[in-house]
Amino acid sequence: MIDKLSEMIKDYVEYDEPITPETTLREDLGLSSLDLINIAVEIEEKFGIEMPDKEINGMNSMKDLLVYIEMKQ
């Protein structure tokens, strides 16, 4: 699943390092709030779950995204 998320995120940023669960969304990847909302929409479509804006804005790392998706599936 990390591979699917990494591919989605690479559409928004140029990041040369491997994306791991420990990679931070804002600090490492430089994602803005708008980027995160757009990613949430993609996650909703790809994984068939709901992800409110307040949820994605409260996430700090790839691990947070992974745990949330796993809980909702």
DSSP file (Angstrom, degrees, kcal/mol; ACC not computed):
  #  RESIDUE AA STRUCTURE BP1 BP2  ACC     N-H-->O    O-->H-N    N-H-->O    O-->H-N    TCO  KAPPA ALPHA  PHI   PSI    X-CA   Y-CA   Z-CA
    1    1 A M     >        0   0    0      0, 0.0     4,-2.3     0, 0.0     5,-0.2   0.000 360.0 360.0 360.0 -33.1    0.0    0.0    0.0
    2    2 A I  H  >  +     0   0    0      1,-0.2     4,-2.6     2,-0.2     5,-0.2   0.855 360.0  56.1 -60.0 -32.7    2.9    2.4    0.7
    3    3 A D  H  > S+     0   0    0      2,-0.2     4,-2.2     1,-0.2    -1,-0.2   0.917 106.6  48.0 -66.1 -42.8    3.8    2.1   -3.0
    4    4 A K  H  > S+     0   0    0      2,-0.2     4,-1.9     1,-0.2    -2,-0.2   0.928 114.6  46.2 -62.2 -45.4    0.3    3.2   -4.2
    5    5 A L  H  X S+     0   0    0     -4,-2.3     4,-2.5     1,-0.2    -2,-0.2   0.903 110.4  53.6 -64.6 -41.0    0.4    6.2   -1.8
    6    6 A S  H  X S+     0   0    0     -4,-2.6     4,-2.3    -5,-0.2    -1,-0.2   0.909 107.7  50.6 -60.8 -42.4    4.0    7.1   -2.8
    7    7 A E  H  X S+     0   0    0     -4,-2.2     4,-0.5     1,-0.2    -1,-0.2   0.900 110.4  49.5 -63.3 -40.8    2.9    7.1   -6.5
    8    8 A M  H >< S+     0   0    0     -4,-1.9     3,-1.1     1,-0.2     4,-0.3   0.928 112.8  47.1 -62.2 -44.3    0.0    9.4   -5.7
    9    9 A I  H >X S+     0   0    0     -4,-2.5     3,-2.1     1,-0.3     4,-1.3   0.846 100.9  64.6 -69.2 -34.5    2.2   11.8   -3.7
   10   10 A K  H 3< S+     0   0    0     -4,-2.3    -1,-0.3     1,-0.3    -2,-0.2   0.667  91.4  66.8 -65.9 -14.0    4.9   11.9   -6.4
   11   11 A D  T << S+     0   0    0     -3,-1.1    -1,-0.3    -4,-0.5    -2,-0.2   0.691 108.7  38.6 -72.8 -18.4    2.3   13.6   -8.6
   12   12 A Y  T <4 S+     0   0    0     -3,-2.1     2,-0.3    -4,-0.3    -2,-0.2   0.685 122.3  26.0-105.2 -24.0    2.4   16.6   -6.2
   13   13 A V     <  -     0   0    0     -4,-1.3     2,-0.7     2,-0.1    -1,-0.2  -0.948  67.1-123.3-140.0 156.8    6.1   16.9   -5.3
   14   14 A E        +     0   0    0     -2,-0.3     2,-0.4    15,-0.1    -3,-0.1  -0.924  41.3 164.3 -99.0 116.2    9.5   16.1   -6.6
   15   15 A Y        -     0   0    0     -2,-0.7     4,-0.1     1,-0.1    -2,-0.1  -0.964  22.2-172.0-139.2 116.7   11.1   13.9   -3.9
   16   16 A D        +     0   0    0     -2,-0.4    -1,-0.1     2,-0.1     3,-0.1   0.669  62.5  83.1 -86.2 -17.9   14.2   11.9   -4.7
   17   17 A E  S    S-     0   0    0      1,-0.1     2,-0.1     0, 0.0    -2,-0.1  -0.456  93.6 -91.4 -83.0 157.5   14.4    9.9   -1.5
   18   18 A P        -     0   0    0      0, 0.0     2,-0.6     0, 0.0    -1,-0.1  -0.454  39.6-125.3 -64.4 140.3   12.5    6.7   -0.9
   19   19 A I        +     0   0    0     -2,-0.1   -13,-0.1    -4,-0.1    -4,-0.0  -0.812  38.5 173.7 -91.0 122.1    9.1    7.4    0.7
   20   20 A T    >   -     0   0    0     -2,-0.6     3,-1.5   -14,-0.0    42,-0.4  -0.676  49.9 -94.9-118.7 171.6    8.8    5.3    3.9
   21   21 A P  T 3  S+     0   0    0      0, 0.0    42,-2.3     0, 0.0    43,-0.3   0.807 125.3  56.1 -58.1 -27.3    6.2    5.2    6.7
   22   22 A E  T 3  S+     0   0    0     40,-0.2     2,-0.2    39,-0.1    -3,-0.0   0.593  78.9 114.6 -82.0 -10.3    8.4    7.6    8.6
   23   23 A T    <   -     0   0    0     -3,-1.5    39,-2.2    38,-0.1     2,-0.3  -0.421  66.3-131.3 -63.7 128.3    8.4   10.2    5.8
   24   24 A T  B   > -A   61   0A   0     37,-0.2     5,-1.7    -2,-0.2    37,-0.3  -0.606   3.3-141.0 -85.8 144.8    6.7   13.4    7.0
   25   25 A L  T   5S+     0   0    0     35,-2.5     6,-2.3    -2,-0.3    36,-0.1   0.901  94.8  24.3 -72.2 -43.3    4.0   14.9    4.8
   26   26 A R  T  >5S+     0   0    0     34,-0.5     4,-0.7     4,-0.2    -1,-0.1   0.907 128.2  38.7 -91.0 -48.0    4.8   18.6    5.4
   27   27 A E  T  45S+     0   0    0     33,-0.2    -2,-0.1     2,-0.2    -4,-0.0   0.969 128.1  27.4 -72.5 -54.0    8.4   18.7    6.5
   28   28 A D  T  45S+     0   0    0     -4,-0.2    -3,-0.2     1,-0.1    -1,-0.1   0.942 135.1  30.1 -74.7 -47.8   10.0   16.0    4.2
   29   29 A L  T  4<S-     0   0    0     -5,-1.7    -3,-0.2     2,-0.1    -2,-0.2   0.695  94.0-135.9 -89.2 -19.6    7.6   16.2    1.3
   30   30 A G     <  +     0   0    0     -4,-0.7    -4,-0.2     1,-0.2     2,-0.2   0.781  38.7 171.3  71.8  26.9    6.7   19.8    1.5
   31   31 A L        -     0   0    0     -6,-2.3    -1,-0.2     4,-0.1     2,-0.1  -0.484  22.1-142.7 -73.1 138.6    3.0   19.2    1.0
   32   32 A S     >  -     0   0    0     -2,-0.2     4,-2.3     1,-0.1     5,-0.2  -0.415  29.7-101.2 -89.7 171.8    0.6   22.1    1.5
   33   33 A S  H  > S+     0   0    0      1,-0.2     4,-2.0     2,-0.2     5,-0.2   0.893 125.9  51.6 -60.1 -39.6   -2.9   21.9    3.0
   34   34 A L  H  > S+     0   0    0      2,-0.2     4,-2.4     1,-0.2    -1,-0.2   0.904 107.8  51.9 -65.4 -41.3   -4.3   22.1   -0.6
   35   35 A D  H  > S+     0   0    0      1,-0.2     4,-2.5     2,-0.2    -2,-0.2   0.927 109.6  50.3 -57.9 -44.4   -2.0   19.2   -1.7
   36   36 A L  H  X S+     0   0    0     -4,-2.3     4,-2.3     1,-0.2    -2,-0.2   0.877 109.1  50.5 -64.7 -38.2   -3.2   17.1    1.3
   37   37 A I  H  X S+     0   0    0     -4,-2.0     4,-2.0     2,-0.2    -1,-0.2   0.914 111.2  48.8 -65.7 -42.1   -6.9   17.8    0.4
   38   38 A N  H  X S+     0   0    0     -4,-2.4     4,-1.9     1,-0.2    -2,-0.2   0.894 111.5  49.5 -63.5 -39.3   -6.3   16.7   -3.2
   39   39 A I  H  X S+     0   0    0     -4,-2.5     4,-2.7     2,-0.2    -2,-0.2   0.891 107.2  55.3 -65.4 -39.6   -4.5   13.6   -2.0
   40   40 A A  H  X S+     0   0    0     -4,-2.3     4,-2.6     1,-0.2    -2,-0.2   0.904 106.2  51.4 -59.9 -41.2   -7.4   12.8    0.3
   41   41 A V  H  X S+     0   0    0     -4,-2.0     4,-2.1     2,-0.2    -1,-0.2   0.917 110.8  48.1 -62.3 -43.0   -9.8   13.0   -2.6
   42   42 A E  H  X S+     0   0    0     -4,-1.9     4,-3.1     2,-0.2     5,-0.2   0.905 110.7  51.1 -63.7 -40.9   -7.6   10.6   -4.5
   43   43 A I  H  X S+     0   0    0     -4,-2.7     4,-2.8     1,-0.2     6,-0.4   0.918 108.4  52.3 -62.0 -43.5   -7.4    8.2   -1.5
   44   44 A E  H  X S+     0   0    0     -4,-2.6     4,-1.3     1,-0.2     5,-0.5   0.922 115.0  41.7 -58.0 -44.8  -11.2    8.3   -1.3
   45   45 A E  H  < S+     0   0    0     -4,-2.1    -2,-0.2     2,-0.2    -1,-0.2   0.923 119.4  42.6 -69.5 -45.0  -11.6    7.4   -4.9
   46   46 A K  H  < S+     0   0    0     -4,-3.1    -2,-0.2     1,-0.2    -3,-0.2   0.871 127.0  28.8 -72.5 -37.7   -8.8    4.7   -5.0
   47   47 A F  H  < S-     0   0    0     -4,-2.8    -1,-0.2    -5,-0.2    -2,-0.2   0.473  99.8-124.0-106.5  -3.6   -9.6    3.0   -1.7
   48   48 A G     <  +     0   0    0     -4,-1.3     2,-0.3    -5,-0.3    -4,-0.2   0.861  68.8 120.2  65.6  37.1  -13.4    3.6   -1.5
   49   49 A I        -     0   0    0     -5,-0.5     2,-0.4    -6,-0.4    -1,-0.2  -0.837  64.3-113.4-125.7 165.1  -13.2    5.3    1.9
   50   50 A E        -     0   0    0     -2,-0.3    -9,-0.1    22,-0.1    22,-0.0  -0.847  27.4-178.4 -98.6 137.4  -14.2    8.7    3.3
   51   51 A M        -     0   0    0     -2,-0.4    -7,-0.1   -11,-0.1     5,-0.1  -0.808  16.8-148.3-136.3  93.5  -11.4   11.0    4.5
   52   52 A P    >>  -     0   0    0      0, 0.0     4,-1.8     0, 0.0     3,-0.9  -0.222  25.0-114.5 -60.4 150.9  -12.7   14.3    5.9
   53   53 A D  H 3> S+     0   0    0      1,-0.3     4,-2.5     2,-0.2     5,-0.2   0.868 116.1  57.2 -54.1 -40.0  -10.4   17.4    5.4
   54   54 A K  H 3> S+     0   0    0      1,-0.2     4,-0.7     2,-0.2    -1,-0.3   0.837 105.0  52.7 -64.5 -30.3   -9.9   17.7    9.2
   55   55 A E  H X4 S+     0   0    0     -3,-0.9     3,-0.7     2,-0.2     4,-0.3   0.957 111.7  42.8 -67.9 -50.6   -8.5   14.1    9.3
   56   56 A I  H >< S+     0   0    0     -4,-1.8     3,-1.4     1,-0.2    -2,-0.2   0.881 110.9  55.8 -66.2 -36.5   -5.9   14.6    6.5
   57   57 A N  H 3< S+     0   0    0     -4,-2.5    -1,-0.2     1,-0.3    -2,-0.2   0.720 104.5  55.2 -69.1 -18.3   -4.9   17.9    7.9
   58   58 A G  T << S+     0   0    0     -4,-0.7     2,-0.3    -3,-0.7    -1,-0.3   0.460  88.5  99.9 -89.6  -1.7   -4.2   16.3   11.3
   59   59 A M    <   +     0   0    0     -3,-1.4     3,-0.1    -4,-0.3    -3,-0.0  -0.644  43.3 178.4 -90.7 143.1   -1.8   13.7    9.8
   60   60 A N        +     0   0    0     -2,-0.3   -35,-2.5     1,-0.1   -34,-0.5   0.697  59.5  27.3-112.4 -28.1    1.9   14.1   10.0
   61   61 A S  B  > S-A   24   0A   0    -37,-0.3     4,-1.5   -36,-0.1   -37,-0.2  -0.827  77.6-105.1-135.5 169.2    3.5   11.1    8.3
   62   62 A M  H  > S+     0   0    0    -39,-2.2     4,-2.7   -42,-0.4   -40,-0.2   0.859 119.5  61.0 -60.4 -35.5    3.0    8.4    5.7
   63   63 A K  H  > S+     0   0    0    -42,-2.3     4,-2.8   -40,-0.2     5,-0.2   0.899  99.7  54.6 -60.1 -40.6    2.4    6.0    8.6
   64   64 A D  H  > S+     0   0    0    -43,-0.3     4,-2.1     1,-0.2    -1,-0.2   0.920 110.1  46.8 -58.4 -43.9   -0.6    8.1    9.7
   65   65 A L  H  X S+     0   0    0     -4,-1.5     4,-2.5     2,-0.2    -2,-0.2   0.932 112.6  49.4 -62.4 -46.5   -2.1    7.8    6.2
   66   66 A L  H  X S+     0   0    0     -4,-2.7     4,-2.5     1,-0.2    -2,-0.2   0.920 111.7  47.7 -61.0 -46.0   -1.5    4.1    6.1
   67   67 A V  H  X S+     0   0    0     -4,-2.8     4,-2.2     2,-0.2    -1,-0.2   0.912 112.1  50.5 -62.7 -43.3   -3.0    3.4    9.5
   68   68 A Y  H  X S+     0   0    0     -4,-2.1     4,-1.8    -5,-0.2    -2,-0.2   0.935 111.8  46.7 -62.1 -46.8   -6.1    5.5    8.6
   69   69 A I  H  X S+     0   0    0     -4,-2.5     4,-1.3     1,-0.2    -2,-0.2   0.921 112.3  50.2 -62.9 -44.1   -6.7    3.7    5.3
   70   70 A E  H  < S+     0   0    0     -4,-2.5    -1,-0.2     1,-0.2     3,-0.2   0.879 110.2  50.7 -62.5 -37.8   -6.3    0.3    7.0
   71   71 A M  H  < S+     0   0    0     -4,-2.2    -1,-0.2     1,-0.2    -2,-0.2   0.856 112.6  46.2 -67.1 -35.0   -8.7    1.2    9.7
   72   72 A K  H  <        0   0    0     -4,-1.8    -1,-0.2     1,-0.2    -2,-0.2   0.626 360.0 360.0 -87.0 -14.1  -11.4    2.4    7.2
   73   73 A Q     <        0   0    0     -4,-1.3    -1,-0.2    -3,-0.2    -2,-0.1   0.482 360.0 360.0 -85.5 360.0  -11.2   -0.5    4.8
